[in-house]
Amino acid sequence: MVEVEPPVPKADEVLIKIESRTISMEDCEIKSFTFPYWIWIPIRFVFWIRRPRNKVSGQDFAGKVVEVEPEVNEFKVGDRVVGGTD
């Protein structure tokens, strides 16, 4: 695990401090590349060409809103939220 720089939210977004998230077996397998060689070679070839878009593992999260941009009306700083990644 490593700390990452917080993203800068756009005018219609909120910034959430993630307090917990789920990491599935698939996340661990993809990161470790412990596949049979006949699967490993094509997957490794794809990752050499294209790096994963999202460097943070996990699909679901829970956390707290820490910044609300001007166009957002549904949330305020301190709201507890849950969600999923794309």
Secondary structure, 3 states (H helix, E strand, C coil): CCCCCCCCCCCCCEEEEEEEECCCHHHHHHHHCCCCHHHHHHHHHHHHHCCCCCCCCCCEEEEEEEEECCCCCCCCCCCEEEEECC
